[in-house]
């Protein structure tokens, strides 16, 4: 699990925070799955909203808490934990009842691999989101903001030299240089999800949830990803078992609540996707043009 070492933390005020605090962004998929998990575990927490659309995650204050500049961040009695799947595991083992992760070692190893698979697709989620959620001018970061991001924060995470920020910087630089997300990035992401969703479909053909033992954190983590990709226009109906699983979880009140967006945001996103479709550039249009 990713817990920051003392030398990683430059914003020292959080060292004195008591209780459970979550620094998060309303529309962040990683924040959403963390908030759903906290509700599932019945954990009380204090929220601190970080507007990543306004580049608040690139400020010295934020980078002094998470050198990677990413949400969510969990602060528990002054200890700082980053990376959503690690946060969920930490809270479940420390503050929850331990039911979101299997106790059987073999099944736990299987689930850990499934969770890592989901986490490894984060740049693919971002590519599809940044192409189809909002117009590009609302999604990309100004070069000046990326400059601050690159310069700020410690160079270590957990006391070890960390290369994650360099990957993030490259993403933002490439997006600016290319004028947005390219068709090649869309197809690469789509291909990844076609493979991943096929594997999830096979699991759901065998049992009700992704793990044989029942509902786990893997269902929460993957549901957020499936929900996000479907909202961007992915043809989820190609995977009927996955579609039914998705719909069953969306019917849970706290799942729907955490992915709900303000009406003005929904209006802009809906108009953007309609404009993409009118221009023959929806996700399914790009897929069809490349034989997907």
C-alpha positions in Angstrom: 0.0 0.0 0.0 1.2 3.5 -0.8 1.7 5.4 2.4 3.8 8.6 2.2 6.9 8.8 4.3 7.5 11.9 6.4 10.0 13.3 3.9 7.5 13.1 1.1 5.1 15.5 2.9 5.8 19.3 2.6 2.3 20.6 3.5 2.9 19.8 7.2 -0.5 21.0 8.5 -2.1 17.6 7.5 0.2 15.8 10.0 -2.0 17.3 12.7 -5.3 16.3 11.1 -7.3 13.9 13.3 -9.8 11.4 12.1 -10.5 10.3 8.5 -10.1 13.0 5.8 -10.6 12.5 2.0 -9.2 15.0 -0.5 -11.2 14.3 -3.6 -12.8 15.7 -6.8 -16.5 15.2 -7.6 -16.0 13.9 -11.1 -12.8 11.9 -10.6 -13.5 8.1 -11.2 -10.8 7.2 -8.6 -12.5 9.6 -6.1 -15.9 8.1 -6.9 -14.9 4.5 -6.2 -13.2 5.5 -3.0 -16.3 7.4 -1.8 -18.6 4.4 -2.7 -16.2 2.1 -0.7 -16.3 4.3 2.3 -20.0 4.2 2.3 -20.0 0.4 1.9 -17.8 0.2 4.9 -19.8 2.6 7.0 -16.8 4.9 7.7 -17.3 8.5 8.7 -15.0 10.9 6.9 -14.5 14.6 6.3 -14.3 15.7 2.7 -12.0 18.3 1.2 -13.0 19.0 -2.4 -10.1 19.7 -4.8 -11.2 21.3 -8.1 -8.8 19.6 -10.5 -10.6 21.4 -13.4 -9.1 24.6 -11.9 -5.7 23.0 -11.5 -5.9 23.0 -7.7 -4.1 19.7 -7.7 -1.1 21.4 -9.2 -0.7 23.9 -6.4 2.3 23.8 -4.0 -0.2 23.1 -1.1 -1.6 20.0 -2.9 1.7 18.8 -4.3 3.0 19.0 -0.7 0.6 16.3 0.2 0.7 14.1 -2.9 3.8 14.6 -5.1 2.0 12.8 -7.9 -0.7 15.5 -8.0 -3.5 13.1 -8.1 -6.8 12.6 -6.2 -8.0 11.0 -4.0 -5.8 11.4 -0.9 -6.7 9.8 2.5 -5.3 11.4 5.6 -6.0 9.3 8.7 -4.7 10.7 12.0 -1.9 12.5 10.1 -0.8 9.5 8.0 -1.2 10.1 4.3 -2.3 7.4 1.9 -2.5 7.8 -1.9 -3.8 5.7 -4.8 -7.5 4.8 -4.6 -7.2 1.0 -4.6 -4.6 1.2 -1.8 -6.8 3.6 0.1 -9.7 1.2 -0.1 -7.6 -1.7 1.1 -6.2 0.3 3.9 -9.5 1.5 5.2 -11.1 -1.9 4.9 -8.4 -3.6 6.9 -8.1 -0.7 9.5 -11.5 0.9 9.9 -13.9 -1.3 8.1 -15.0 -4.9 8.8 -12.6 -6.5 6.3 -15.4 -7.8 4.0 -14.4 -6.1 0.8 -11.3 -8.2 0.3 -11.3 -12.1 0.4 -9.7 -13.8 3.4 -8.7 -16.9 1.3 -5.0 -16.3 0.2 -5.5 -17.8 -3.3 -8.6 -15.8 -4.0 -7.0 -12.7 -2.5 -4.1 -13.0 -4.9 -6.6 -13.4 -7.8 -8.4 -10.3 -6.7 -5.2 -8.3 -6.3 -4.3 -9.1 -9.9 -7.8 -8.1 -11.0 -7.6 -4.8 -9.1 -4.2 -4.1 -10.6 -5.5 -4.7 -14.0 -8.2 -2.1 -13.5 -5.7 0.4 -12.1 -3.3 -0.1 -15.0 -6.0 1.1 -17.4 -6.2 4.6 -15.9 -4.6 6.3 -18.9 -7.1 4.6 -21.2 -10.0 5.8 -19.1 -8.5 9.3 -19.2 -8.1 9.2 -23.0 -11.8 8.3 -23.6 -13.0 10.7 -21.0 -10.9 13.6 -22.3 -12.1 13.1 -25.8 -15.8 12.6 -25.1 -16.8 14.2 -21.8 -16.1 17.8 -22.6 -14.7 20.0 -25.4 -11.0 19.8 -25.5 -10.5 23.4 -24.3 -12.1 22.4 -21.0 -10.1 19.3 -20.5 -6.5 20.1 -21.3 -4.1 21.8 -18.9 -2.3 25.0 -19.9 1.4 24.6 -20.4 2.0 27.0 -17.5 0.0 24.8 -15.1 2.0 21.7 -16.3 5.2 23.6 -15.7 4.2 24.2 -12.1 3.1 20.6 -11.7 6.4 19.3 -13.1 8.4 21.6 -10.8 6.5 21.2 -7.5 6.4 18.5 -4.9 8.9 16.0 -3.6 10.7 13.5 -5.9 9.8 10.6 -3.7 6.8 8.6 -2.7 7.0 6.3 0.2 10.6 7.4 0.6 11.5 6.0 -2.8 12.3 7.8 -6.0 9.0 7.9 -8.0 8.5 8.0 -11.7 4.7 8.4 -11.8 4.7 12.2 -12.2 6.8 12.0 -15.3 4.2 9.7 -16.9 1.5 12.3 -16.0 3.5 15.2 -17.3 4.0 13.4 -20.6 0.3 12.8 -21.0 -0.5 16.5 -20.5 2.4 17.6 -22.8 1.3 15.2 -25.5 -2.3 16.3 -25.3 -1.3 20.0 -25.8 1.0 19.1 -28.6 -1.6 17.0 -30.4 -4.5 19.4 -29.8 -6.4 16.8 -27.8 -6.8 13.1 -27.8 -6.0 11.4 -31.1 -7.9 8.7 -32.9 -5.0 6.4 -32.4 -5.3 6.9 -28.6 -9.0 6.2 -28.8 -8.5 2.9 -30.7 -5.7 1.8 -28.3 -8.0 2.4 -25.3 -11.0 0.8 -27.0 -8.9 -2.3 -27.8 -7.8 -2.5 -24.1 -11.4 -2.3 -22.9 -12.7 -4.8 -25.5 -10.2 -7.3 -24.0 -10.8 -6.4 -20.4 -14.6 -6.4 -20.7 -14.4 -9.8 -22.4 -12.6 -11.1 -19.4 -15.2 -9.6 -17.1 -18.0 -11.1 -19.2 -16.4 -14.6 -18.7 -16.3 -14.1 -15.0 -19.9 -13.0 -14.8 -21.0 -16.0 -16.8 -19.7 -18.1 -13.9 -21.0 -16.2 -10.9 -23.0 -13.2 -9.8 -20.0 -10.9 -8.9 -16.5 -10.7 -10.2 -15.1 -12.9 -7.5 -16.6 -16.3 -6.8 -16.9 -15.6 -3.0 -19.3 -12.6 -3.6 -19.3 -8.8 -3.7 -15.9 -7.2 -3.2 -13.9 -4.1 -3.8 -13.2 -5.4 -7.3 -16.8 -4.9 -8.2 -16.7 -1.3 -7.0 -13.4 -0.5 -8.8 -14.4 -2.1 -12.1 -18.0 -0.7 -11.9 -16.7 2.8 -11.9 -14.5 2.1 -14.9 -17.3 0.4 -16.8 -19.8 3.1 -15.9 -17.4 5.9 -17.1 -16.5 4.2 -20.4 -20.2 3.4 -21.2 -21.1 7.1 -20.5 -18.5 8.1 -23.0 -20.2 6.1 -25.7 -18.7 2.6 -25.5 -21.2 -0.1 -26.8 -21.5 -2.0 -23.6 -24.4 -4.0 -25.0 -21.8 -6.1 -26.7 -21.3 -7.7 -23.3 -24.8 -8.6 -21.9 -23.6 -10.1 -18.6 -21.5 -7.1 -17.9 -24.4 -4.8 -18.9 -26.7 -6.5 -16.4 -24.1 -6.4 -13.7 -23.5 -2.7 -14.4 -27.2 -1.9 -14.2 -27.7 -3.8 -11.0 -25.1 -1.8 -9.2 -26.3 1.5 -10.7 -29.6 0.8 -9.1 -27.9 1.0 -5.6 -28.6 4.5 -4.3 -25.1 5.3 -3.1 -23.5 4.1 -6.4 -25.8 6.4 -8.4 -25.3 9.3 -6.0 -21.5 9.3 -6.3 -21.5 9.4 -10.1 -24.3 12.0 -10.4 -23.1 15.3 -11.9 -24.6 18.8 -11.6 -27.2 19.6 -14.4 -25.0 22.3 -16.0 -22.1 19.8 -16.4 -24.5 17.1 -17.8 -25.8 19.7 -20.3 -22.4 20.6 -21.6 -21.3 17.0 -21.8 -24.5 15.9 -23.6 -24.1 18.8 -26.1 -20.4 17.8 -26.7 -21.2 14.2 -27.4 -24.0 15.2 -29.7 -21.6 17.5 -31.6 -19.1 14.6 -31.9 -21.8 12.4 -33.3 -23.0 15.1 -35.7 -19.4 15.3 -37.0 -19.1 11.5 -37.4 -16.6 11.5 -34.5 -18.4 9.6 -31.7 -16.6 6.7 -30.1 -18.6 4.2 -32.2 -17.9 6.2 -35.4 -14.1 6.1 -34.7 -14.4 2.4 -33.8 -16.3 1.6 -37.0 -13.7 3.5 -39.1 -11.0 1.3 -37.7 -13.0 -2.0 -38.0 -13.9 -2.3 -34.3 
